[in-house]
């Protein structure tokens, strides 16, 4: 059993010093944070979402009125 432990530790040891994937992992974390904030701000039932929807509806109605549609 001890032999397997040493083999696993030897296999994982290079990963402790490898920094190639660190930047991409940080970008994944940043992207996840942006998605969470976007859902929190623009999610259904939110005041910001309602304000944006109302504004876009008013703009499209004004354009339709000006175009005579």
C-alpha angles and dihedrals in degrees: 000000000000090000092060091050091054092047091052092048091049090050093049097042095086090054091064092064099033109103100174096101097042096087094048090048089052090052090052090053091047092049091050090052091050091051092049092049091047092052091046093051102036100029122123117280094026123129092230091052091049092048093050092046091049092048094049091047091051092048093049091048091050091050091048090049092048091048091049095238 
